[in-house]
Amino acid sequence: MNGLTRRDFLVASGSVLVGSALSGFKSLEDKLILGNGNHRYSCHHDWLTPPPGMLFGDTHGVAQDRHGNIYLAHTVHPDSKSDDTICVYNSRGKFLRSFGSQFKGGAHGLDLRREGGEEFLYHCDVNRRKFTKTKLDGTVLFELGAPEASGKYRGGEAFNPTNVAFAPDGDFFLADGYGSSWIHRYSSTGEYKSTFGGYGSEKGQVNCPHGIWLDTRRQEPLLAVADRGNRRIQYFDLDGKHVRFHTDGMRMPCHFSIRKGEMLVPDLESMITILDEDNKPIVQLGDGHPSSLRGRPKSEFIDGKFIHPHDAMFLNNGDILVAEWVPAGRVTLLRRERN
């Protein structure tokens, strides 16, 4: 920290440390506070950790079921003794089980949906370039590759899905973020329906549609797309027609989570942003970590600062969970300070 004390650095960077001990952040008396006003969060890095014998790779996707259990997707570190890519934790962060060795090296987008009385996981595998639906125990229900019926991949164009969103009628939208920048619509059983988007920067075109989410905060539900390569959010109606752009506060948006009128946006360029119902930034958290530290030891990471937030979600209780794209993995809990 170039000679600065930890207290000096926190003050200079806009973070606040409260409590009696200033030498570390492990005691219950210490709190590293991010944010301001009604959006103040205590920061707890490495809140989720792998079980003995497993080492995280890049931590990519997070989801939570109705019972509070948390699902984390990671790519697996080369030195790990376990190839499982999906780790399950209870709401207090205790490890429960793992599965998903078939996604090693590619576990990326992870979303969860309740269908009838059961919940299911939707996985995007950027190593095998496939999309998979499973039960919560990992049982595979169906798996999809490039939709040849779309006519977009017959010349050998790349297909590499990154995330999924769910339509009100049971259909789902699949974003080909690392492939050819198309967005495909499927029925709930995986039958291809339609395609829109495609690479570019004009209205209706996208450049790495990395994340995708159904925004229901207004009367008409719209599809929010993290148009990451174009540094914007782009909205589409459910027929795939361009509606509007949003750029305020955006750098490289990765995905979304919505709770009580607020939208959470993990941004690959070192921060997470919370937007209000009009998509105006309420607060931006954890900004300022140099990307050059991505592959460095965690001992060099800066407390309270993010490197590359890849996914983030509001937990059922309003806290925030952040998964970062760093080779050793890092999952941070932002626990909301309640007055």
Secondary structure, 3 states (H helix, E strand, C coil): CCCCCHHHHHHHHCCEEECCCCCCCCCCCCEEEEEECCEEEEEECCCCCCCCCCCCCCEEEEEECCCCCEEEEECCCCCCCCCCCEEEECCCCCEEEEECHHHCCCEEEEEEEEECCEEEEEEEECCCCEEEEEECCCCEEEEECCCHHHCCCCCCCCCCCCEEEECCCCCEEEECCCCCCEEEEECCCCCEEEEEECECCCCCCECCEEEEEEECCCCCCEEEEEEHHHCEEEEECCCCCEEEEECCCCCCECCCEEECCEEEEEECCCEEEEECCCCCEEEEECCCCCHHHCCCCHHHCCCCCCCCEEEEEECCCCCEEEEECCCCCEEEEEEECCC
